[in-house]
Amino acid sequence: MSNQRLAAVILLRVKEIAELHAAYVAFQAEADYGARVELETALGELDGTVTSLSAAVAAFTGGTAAPFLALAPIAQRISGETAEAAQRRRLMQASVALREIDGRLVDALIAEASIFASLSETLATSRANFADTLLAAGITDPLPNLRDFLARNELAASDEIKSTDRRAVVIARTVAAYRARRTISTANSAYEANIKALRELIKQHESFEEDEGVSLDGLTFAISELTAWADLVAAVNQARTVEVAP
């Protein structure tokens, strides 16, 4: 049951990262040519998914879920504003919303990492024991795992080793246990990398919002940097999802 709930949390987080990327693409589009409706839609979808993720994590831990942000509408233009002033205001408002959402994602990731840490030992042991049982019973072939491990370490197995060779079984069981432990280490490192990347993204937003005197061209350049940071977060998350997959 715990495994299924953790899987549900991870699926929501993967969905959220994809929507995060879409929101930053819309943010860039607003800076380039004005795309207020697309930006509002992307922000609303992102906020909804982060709220669901927070609720799923809270249900797992017994904590309190973060409330829906209820983002204020981004007005196209306020009376008396020039076109440039209106776009600057829209970009600043969007930046604040994205920064707040990023902060909530950091909180959710920290909680998810804690959940994973509490379950990982049991998960790794169960996985290793299952593989060990199959190998010991002769149900699975030890050679593919053994040869793959040796190849990754630029070693070669003797052609004389057979699937029934006791040495191959012992080594394959050791490899299975090692890989289970490596999965935990990889996942923990990936959580840390994701959280660090998001925190850096938040700092970029803070710098962007403080520099209100910059020209619109300068804002556009700063947004391209924010989008690049968001791409980095998505890339880190994708690598992490692939590496910790069973």
C-alpha positions in Angstrom: 0.0 0.0 0.0 2.8 2.4 0.9 4.6 1.6 -2.4 1.4 2.4 -4.3 0.9 5.7 -2.5 4.6 6.7 -3.1 4.2 5.8 -6.8 1.1 8.0 -7.0 3.1 10.9 -5.5 5.9 10.3 -8.0 3.5 10.3 -10.9 2.0 13.6 -9.8 5.5 15.1 -9.4 6.4 14.0 -12.9 3.2 15.6 -14.3 4.0 18.8 -12.3 7.5 19.0 -13.8 6.1 18.7 -17.3 3.6 21.5 -16.5 6.4 23.6 -15.0 8.2 23.5 -18.2 5.1 24.4 -20.1 4.5 27.4 -17.8 8.0 28.7 -18.4 7.5 28.3 -22.2 4.4 30.4 -21.9 6.3 32.9 -19.7 8.9 33.2 -22.4 6.1 33.6 -25.0 4.5 36.5 -23.0 7.9 38.2 -23.0 8.5 37.6 -26.7 5.1 38.5 -28.2 2.4 38.7 -25.5 0.6 35.5 -24.7 -1.3 36.4 -21.5 -4.1 33.8 -22.0 -1.7 30.9 -22.6 0.3 32.0 -19.6 -2.7 32.2 -17.3 -3.9 28.8 -18.4 -0.4 27.2 -17.9 -0.1 28.8 -14.4 -3.6 27.6 -13.4 -2.8 24.0 -14.5 0.5 24.1 -12.8 -1.0 25.4 -9.5 -3.7 22.7 -9.6 -1.1 19.9 -10.0 1.1 21.3 -7.3 -1.9 21.5 -5.0 -2.7 17.8 -5.7 0.9 16.8 -5.2 0.9 18.6 -1.8 -2.3 16.9 -0.8 -0.9 13.5 -1.8 2.2 14.0 0.2 0.2 15.3 3.2 -2.0 12.2 3.1 1.1 10.1 3.2 2.8 11.9 6.0 -0.3 13.1 8.0 0.8 16.7 7.5 -1.2 19.6 6.2 -1.6 20.2 2.5 -0.8 23.6 1.0 -3.9 25.4 -0.1 -4.7 26.3 -3.7 -2.9 29.6 -4.5 -6.0 31.1 -6.2 -3.8 33.2 -8.5 -5.1 36.6 -9.4 -6.0 37.2 -13.0 -3.3 38.8 -15.1 -5.0 41.9 -16.6 -4.0 42.7 -20.2 -3.8 46.4 -19.5 -4.8 48.7 -16.7 -6.1 52.2 -17.5 -3.3 54.7 -18.0 -0.6 52.0 -18.7 1.6 52.1 -21.7 2.0 48.9 -23.6 5.5 48.4 -22.3 4.4 49.1 -18.7 1.5 46.6 -19.0 3.8 43.9 -20.3 6.3 44.6 -17.5 3.6 44.3 -14.9 2.3 41.0 -16.4 5.8 39.5 -16.4 6.4 40.6 -12.8 3.0 39.2 -11.7 3.8 35.9 -13.5 7.2 35.7 -12.0 5.8 36.1 -8.5 3.3 33.3 -9.2 5.9 31.0 -10.6 8.3 31.6 -7.7 5.5 30.8 -5.2 4.7 27.6 -7.0 8.4 26.7 -7.2 8.6 27.1 -3.5 5.7 24.8 -2.9 7.3 22.2 -5.2 10.5 22.4 -3.1 8.4 21.7 0.0 6.7 18.8 -1.7 10.0 17.4 -2.9 11.6 17.6 0.5 8.6 15.7 1.9 8.7 13.1 -0.9 12.4 12.6 -0.3 11.7 12.0 3.4 9.0 9.4 2.5 11.4 7.7 0.1 14.1 7.6 2.7 11.7 6.0 5.2 10.7 3.3 2.7 13.8 2.8 0.7 15.5 0.3 3.1 12.5 -1.9 3.1 12.0 -1.6 -0.7 15.7 -2.4 -1.4 15.7 -5.4 0.9 12.5 -6.7 -0.6 13.7 -6.3 -4.1 17.1 -7.9 -3.3 15.4 -10.8 -1.5 13.0 -11.4 -4.4 15.9 -11.5 -6.9 17.9 -13.7 -4.5 15.1 -16.2 -4.1 14.6 -16.6 -7.8 18.3 -17.1 -8.5 18.7 -19.5 -5.6 15.8 -21.6 -6.8 17.2 -21.7 -10.3 14.1 -19.9 -11.8 16.1 -17.1 -13.3 19.4 -17.3 -15.3 22.3 -15.6 -13.4 24.4 -15.1 -16.5 22.8 -12.1 -18.1 23.1 -10.0 -14.9 26.6 -11.3 -14.3 27.8 -10.5 -17.9 26.1 -7.1 -17.9 27.8 -6.2 -14.6 31.2 -7.4 -15.9 30.8 -5.5 -19.2 30.0 -2.3 -17.3 33.2 -2.7 -15.4 35.2 -3.6 -18.6 35.6 -7.2 -17.5 34.8 -10.5 -19.2 33.4 -13.7 -18.0 34.9 -17.1 -18.8 33.1 -18.9 -21.7 33.2 -22.0 -19.5 30.8 -20.6 -16.9 27.3 -22.1 -17.2 24.0 -21.0 -15.7 24.1 -23.9 -13.3 27.6 -23.0 -12.1 27.3 -22.2 -8.3 29.9 -19.4 -8.7 27.7 -17.6 -11.2 24.7 -17.8 -8.9 26.6 -16.5 -5.9 28.0 -13.6 -7.9 24.6 -12.8 -9.5 23.0 -12.7 -6.1 25.7 -10.3 -4.9 25.1 -8.1 -8.0 21.4 -8.0 -7.3 21.9 -6.8 -3.8 24.4 -4.2 -4.9 22.0 -2.8 -7.6 19.2 -2.5 -5.0 21.5 -0.4 -2.8 22.7 1.7 -5.7 19.1 2.5 -6.6 18.6 4.1 -3.2 21.9 6.1 -3.4 21.0 7.3 -6.9 17.5 8.4 -5.9 18.7 10.2 -2.8 21.3 12.1 -4.9 18.6 13.0 -7.5 16.3 14.4 -4.9 19.1 16.6 -3.6 19.9 17.8 -7.2 16.2 18.5 -8.0 15.7 20.5 -4.8 19.0 22.4 -5.3 18.0 23.3 -9.0 14.6 24.5 -7.9 16.1 26.7 -5.1 18.4 28.2 -7.7 15.4 28.9 -9.9 13.7 30.7 -7.0 16.8 32.9 -6.5 16.7 33.8 -10.2 13.1 34.9 -9.8 14.0 37.0 -6.8 16.7 38.7 -8.7 14.4 39.3 -11.7 11.7 40.8 -9.5 14.1 43.1 -7.7 15.5 44.7 -10.9 12.4 46.6 -11.8 14.4 49.4 -13.5 15.7 47.1 -16.2 14.5 47.7 -19.8 11.9 45.4 -21.5 14.7 43.9 -23.6 16.6 43.2 -20.4 13.5 41.5 -18.9 13.2 39.4 -21.9 16.8 38.3 -21.6 16.3 37.5 -17.9 13.2 35.4 -18.7 15.2 33.4 -21.2 17.6 32.6 -18.3 14.7 31.6 -16.1 13.4 29.4 -18.8 16.8 27.8 -19.1 16.8 27.1 -15.3 13.4 25.5 -15.7 14.7 23.3 -18.5 17.5 22.3 -16.2 15.0 21.3 -13.4 13.1 19.2 -16.0 16.3 17.6 -17.2 17.4 16.7 -13.7 14.0 15.2 -13.0 13.9 13.2 -16.2 17.3 11.8 -15.5 16.3 10.9 -12.0 13.1 9.2 -13.1 15.0 7.0 -15.6 17.7 6.1 -13.2 15.5 5.0 -10.3 13.0 3.1 -12.5 12.9 -0.6 -11.6 
